[in-house]
Every structure is written in C-alpha cells, then in structure tokens.
Amino acid sequence: MTRTPARALLAVIAAAGTLTTAGCANEAILHKVTTAPSPSAVRTPAAHASPAAAPVLTPAQAQSALITDADLGAPWTPTQGTATWRDSLLKAKTNIPDCQRLLDALYADELLGTPATTQAVTTLDDPDDEAQLRYQVAAFPQADVNRTLDWLRTLPQKCANFTATTTRSGTQTIRVTEATLPEVGDAREALHLTLTGTTPEGDQSTLTLDTAAVRVGDDTITLTNGGLGTVPADAMQQAVQTGTQRLTDVQKQGRVQV
C-alpha cells in the first residue's frame, strides 16, 4: 500500500482550509448591501455577526416585507423628502431622562435602537394631512426588544405631560398617551404624542405623532406617523396589520444563517 507523505497530507489540509475560508468570504460578500434606491432603503451593519447569531432575513426578504403606498391607499404616496417638522420640533431637550430618551429615539428614527443586522426602510407621505410615515423592518435580539417594549409602556405615566426646548420652535408642551394597536405579532406597543407650541411668527402649532413597535419572532416592525394637525389613527393600525402579515409570510419563505 502506498502511503501519502505527511508533508503532502498537510498541504492538502491547508488547501482545504483556504477553500473553506474563501467560501465564507464569498458568502459574506453575497449578503452585504450598502445602498438601495429611495424612498426605500436596505442597510446592513459594518460589523460581522458572530457565528452563533440567530438566523436573519436577507436584504431582499426585508425589502419585500415592507408596506407600500398601495397598501394604505390614497392619498399616500412615496415620499418627496424629509418632513420639515422633524428638525424644528423633534430635536428638543428636556431635563427628564426617560422623556429625553424618547425624543432622541424619535428624532433618530431608532425607537428600538440601532439594528444589529439587516434592515429595510420606506417612507410615505400623506399630502392631505401633511403627514409622513416611516416604516422599518429589522432584526433585534428578542430580549432587547421586550425590554424596550416594557420601557415604552411606562412612558404614558413617566412622560404624561412635560416641556422640551427646541432650537427653532421655542418651548413645546408634550403629552404622551398609549395608542391602540391590533392584536398582531408576538409583542407590541404604541404611543400617541402631541407637541404644542408657538411658531416664530407667533402662531400656535401642534405636531401629532403616532409611533409603534411590533415583534414578530426574531424580527420587528417599527413605524412613526406624524403630521402638523390631526393624524388619522387608522393609518398606523392598517400599516401594522398589513405589515405583520406580510412579514410573517416572508419569514415562512426561509431565512439565512449568518
């Protein structure tokens, strides 16, 4: 019997290791997405997930789980740009820590924090009510999501009424109440906010904001719908109802292990 020399055997093992490493690198490149067309966007983090990370949606799956203006019907349309009230009213300071955390999260569009994995985002406009709805599908650790949802539930008491100072619109009186959501997903929470103040021209202004988060297994839906004046509550409810079912359908198509 001819024996393979030890040196040759080591070379074969080294070559196999090189091929395995290259395969992993190609897989990482395949799932890396840096940009996508407006108004929808898909983002993945710069850092690589650990080998023990839970399966996540692919960028294409996250994108397909988004709602569209057709789901909400007229007068909703793809966005024409960032709402002007975001900088003038949500960029505000208060001396109440929990309320400041809420304002910062709303301004940054990160109600649940920064996603650790793939996310997809779309923004829609309602020109009739001067409203803008931002909708995101992303994956977060379940424990982190549940802790944030528990925190959100405390805000109608902690931040029921408070004031915050803006750089452009003076002092705003802010009221936070619990909002109603359909019984969808595994866990959910929603808030209704009103910010009332006076414009630099001396006119009274009111920003109405609905925000919600829904956990569906290892994935989440977050949305914010705001506008100057009254914002119909049915937009948030319809978006959550339709979006949860769509995300559930996408999850059934399979996930990728990263």
C-alpha positions in Angstrom: 0.0 0.0 0.0 1.3 3.4 -0.9 1.2 5.9 2.0 0.8 9.6 1.5 3.8 11.5 2.9 3.0 13.6 6.0 4.2 16.8 4.3 1.8 16.2 1.3 -1.1 15.5 3.6 -0.5 18.7 5.5 -0.6 20.6 2.1 -3.9 19.1 1.3 -5.4 20.1 4.6 -4.1 23.6 4.2 -5.6 23.9 0.7 -8.9 22.7 2.0 -8.8 25.3 4.8 -8.1 28.0 2.2 -11.1 26.9 0.1 -13.3 27.0 3.1 -12.2 30.5 4.1 -12.7 31.7 0.5 -16.2 30.2 0.5 -17.1 32.0 3.7 -15.8 35.3 2.3 -17.9 34.9 -0.8 -20.9 34.2 1.3 -20.3 37.4 3.4 -19.9 39.5 0.2 -23.2 38.0 -1.2 -25.2 39.3 1.7 -23.6 42.7 2.1 -25.8 45.5 0.9 -24.7 49.1 1.2 -27.2 51.1 -0.8 -30.7 50.9 -2.3 -33.0 53.2 -4.3 -35.0 55.9 -2.5 -37.6 56.0 -1.0 -36.9 52.5 0.3 -33.5 51.6 1.8 -31.9 48.5 3.0 -28.9 48.6 5.3 -26.6 46.1 6.9 -24.1 46.8 9.7 -20.4 47.1 9.1 -19.6 44.6 11.8 -20.0 40.9 11.1 -22.4 38.9 13.1 -21.0 36.2 15.4 -21.1 32.6 14.2 -23.7 31.9 16.9 -26.1 34.7 15.8 -29.7 33.8 15.1 -30.9 33.4 11.5 -31.9 36.7 9.9 -33.8 37.9 6.9 -31.8 38.6 3.8 -31.8 42.2 2.4 -34.2 41.1 -0.3 -36.5 39.5 2.1 -36.5 42.5 4.4 -37.3 44.7 1.4 -40.2 42.6 0.3 -41.7 42.7 3.8 -42.2 46.5 3.6 -45.5 48.1 3.1 -46.2 50.4 0.1 -48.4 53.4 -0.6 -50.8 51.0 -2.3 -51.4 49.2 1.0 -52.6 52.4 2.6 -54.4 53.8 -0.4 -54.9 57.4 -1.4 -53.7 60.0 -0.5 -50.5 58.1 0.5 -47.6 58.4 -2.0 -43.8 57.7 -2.0 -42.0 60.4 0.0 -40.8 63.6 -1.6 -38.3 64.3 1.2 -37.8 64.6 5.0 -40.6 66.4 6.8 -39.6 69.9 7.9 -41.1 69.4 11.4 -38.5 66.7 12.2 -35.7 69.2 12.8 -37.8 72.0 14.1 -39.8 70.1 16.7 -38.3 66.7 17.5 -34.8 68.0 18.0 -35.5 69.1 21.6 -34.2 69.0 25.1 -35.8 68.2 28.4 -34.5 67.5 31.9 -36.5 64.3 32.3 -34.2 61.4 31.3 -36.9 59.0 30.1 -38.6 61.7 28.1 -35.3 62.8 26.6 -34.6 59.2 25.6 -37.9 59.1 23.8 -37.3 62.3 22.0 -33.9 61.2 20.9 -35.2 57.9 19.6 -38.0 59.6 17.6 -35.6 62.1 16.1 -33.1 59.4 15.2 -35.8 57.1 13.9 -34.4 54.4 16.2 -37.3 53.5 18.6 -35.7 50.2 19.4 -32.1 51.3 18.9 -29.7 50.6 16.1 -30.4 47.2 14.3 -27.6 44.7 14.7 -28.5 43.0 11.4 -30.2 43.7 8.1 -32.9 46.4 8.0 -35.2 47.8 5.3 -36.9 51.2 5.5 -39.6 53.0 3.5 -41.1 56.4 3.9 -44.6 57.6 2.7 -46.3 61.0 2.5 -49.9 62.0 3.1 -50.1 65.5 1.5 -53.7 66.0 2.6 -52.8 65.8 6.3 -49.2 67.0 5.8 -48.2 63.7 7.4 -45.2 61.4 6.9 -45.0 57.7 7.8 -41.6 55.9 8.2 -41.8 52.1 8.3 -38.9 49.8 9.1 -38.3 46.0 9.2 -35.3 44.9 11.2 -34.0 42.2 13.4 -33.1 42.7 17.1 -32.4 40.3 20.0 -35.8 39.3 21.4 -34.7 40.1 25.0 -33.7 43.6 23.9 -37.0 44.2 22.1 -39.0 43.0 25.1 -37.1 45.3 27.5 -37.7 48.3 25.2 -41.4 47.5 24.8 -41.7 47.3 28.6 -40.0 50.7 28.9 -42.3 52.2 26.3 -45.3 51.0 28.4 -44.1 53.2 31.3 -44.0 56.4 29.3 -47.7 57.4 29.4 -47.0 57.7 33.2 -43.5 59.0 33.2 -43.9 61.4 30.4 -47.7 62.1 30.5 -47.1 65.9 30.3 -43.7 67.6 30.1 -42.0 70.5 28.3 -39.0 70.5 26.0 -37.0 73.3 24.4 -36.3 73.3 20.7 -33.7 75.4 18.8 -36.2 76.6 16.1 -39.6 76.5 17.7 -39.2 77.5 21.3 -40.7 75.5 24.1 -43.1 72.7 23.3 -45.6 71.2 25.7 -45.6 67.4 25.1 -48.3 64.9 26.0 -47.8 61.1 25.8 -50.6 58.6 25.9 -50.9 54.9 25.0 -52.2 54.2 21.5 -54.2 51.2 20.3 -52.8 48.5 18.1 -54.5 45.4 16.6 -53.5 42.1 18.3 -50.8 41.2 15.9 -47.3 39.7 16.3 -45.8 38.3 19.5 -45.5 41.6 21.4 -46.3 45.2 20.6 -46.6 48.7 22.0 -47.7 52.1 20.6 -47.7 55.7 21.8 -49.6 58.8 20.8 -47.8 62.2 21.2 -48.8 65.8 20.8 -46.3 68.6 20.7 -47.9 72.0 21.1 -46.1 75.4 20.9 -45.8 78.7 19.2 -44.1 79.3 15.9 -41.5 82.1 15.4 -44.3 84.0 13.7 -46.5 83.8 16.8 -48.9 81.2 15.5 -49.8 78.1 17.6 -48.6 74.8 16.2 -49.4 71.2 17.0 -47.5 68.2 15.9 -49.3 64.8 16.3 -47.2 61.7 16.3 -48.1 58.0 16.4 -45.3 55.5 16.9 -45.4 51.7 17.3 -43.2 48.7 17.5 -44.3 45.1 16.9 -42.1 42.0 17.4 -42.7 39.0 15.0 -40.5 36.2 16.1 -36.9 37.4 15.7 -37.9 40.4 13.5 -39.5 43.7 14.3 -41.7 46.3 12.7 -41.3 49.9 13.8 -43.2 52.9 12.4 -43.7 56.6 13.1 -46.6 58.6 11.6 -46.5 62.3 12.2 -48.0 65.5 10.9 -49.0 69.0 11.7 -52.5 68.9 12.9 -54.6 65.7 13.2 -53.1 62.4 12.1 -55.7 59.6 11.4 -55.0 56.7 13.7 -56.2 54.2 11.1 -53.0 54.7 9.1 -50.8 53.2 11.8 -53.3 50.4 12.5 -53.6 49.5 8.8 -49.8 49.6 8.3 -49.2 47.3 11.3 -52.0 44.9 10.3 -50.8 44.6 6.7 -47.1 44.7 7.6 -47.3 42.0 10.2 -49.0 39.5 7.9 -46.5 40.3 5.1 -43.5 39.9 7.4 -44.9 36.5 8.6 -45.3 35.3 5.0 -41.7 36.3 4.2 -40.4 34.5 7.3 -42.1 31.3 6.1 -40.1 31.5 2.9 -36.9 30.7 4.8 -34.1 32.6 6.5 -30.3 32.8 6.1 -27.8 31.8 8.8 -25.1 34.4 9.2 
